[in-house]
Amino acid sequence: MSVYQATTSAPVNIACIKYWGKRDTKLILPTNSSLSVTLDQDHLRSTTTSRADPSFEKDRLWLNGVEEEIKEGGRLATCIREMKRMRKELEDKDASQPKISSYAVHICSINNFPTAAGLASSAAGFAALVSSLAALYSLPASPSELSRIARQGSGSACRSLFGGYVAWNMGSKPDGSDSYAVEVAPREHWPDMHALICVVSDDKKGTSSTSGMQRTVETSPLLQHRIAHVVPARMEAISAAIRARDFDTFARLTMQDSNQFHAVALDTDPPIFYMNDVSRAIIALIVEYNRVSVANGGKLKAAYTYDAGPNAVIYAPKENLKEIIELIIHYFPQAEPFKDPFGLFGAAGVQGK
Ligand code: PMV
């Protein structure tokens, strides 16, 4: 008897130009394009096993050992349905393919980092889910094609289908067919780039990105300005900076965009606060670190960015990492570098595919 099972894993990605706002909540079509770096660290991955079997009565999914409900019409159900549809197309084209698209699937997913703490757990989770089903079904789909499906699980998940530097082009078609991720540059293009994750808190975040985004879209005038007048130019400029390995420009844009995303959250009614005092103290530290460098005729040495949570991600060229870690330990003596992925912080490289 044949066993139909596949295991794959996908890493977290951290946006430099943030996605915040949906123009279509069902298809998950964004109000602006975004760009991220996929992290390459064993500690920040989702690993997913999918199995199809004729004896299974219904689709089921376990996240970190706890069964999650697959709600009809919900995001999990949509991703699974779309993957089965692609498998069915393959079976219809190629009669030698076993007819497994009609079997129910059981899916087990494990995150080795705090779930829903602003560390993009849903991005890695849905990317791993889609890629494990693609492997189970032997689909000849490209990462961009799969990203269109992962997008419907969690928007930012579409960018975790690629390693390195990844853009999610918002697209303009109402059916979402032109809203998918593309590679801007592979990880090897800029091996000097590193990311330091400072886990300020691994509590679950207060406002989910879904409800936060919806509130921002409905109430924030600043978001409208950002969408129309800020992000398009930033997407161009940061892509060019990545291609030119221009850290100074990359860092400036990354910090500006993190600031604007949190300003947009604050501009929401009622306001949303994702950062806390420790997050802001880390910003002050990086600002001062860069100021001293520039005052001495140097360039920017590090860039902070924060997603929908208090945890900092600091991008920096490798040569500055030791200094940055020493600074953080000095000002945050309770930090325990590299001890474990749930300690105050750990370092990560940038992921290749
Ligand atoms: O994909 P979601 O719904 O988890 O939204 C992610 C939003 C941010 O992480 C704040 C920004 C981004 O582009 O990843």
Boltz pocket constraint, residues with backbone or C-beta under 6 A from the ligand:
constraints:
  - pocket:
      binder: B
      contacts: [[A, 13], [A, 14], [A, 15], [A, 17], [A, 18], [A, 19], [A, 20], [A, 34], [A, 120], [A, 122], [A, 123], [A, 154], [A, 155], [A, 156], [A, 157], [A, 209], [A, 210], [A, 306], [A, 307], [A, 308]]
      max_distance: 6.0
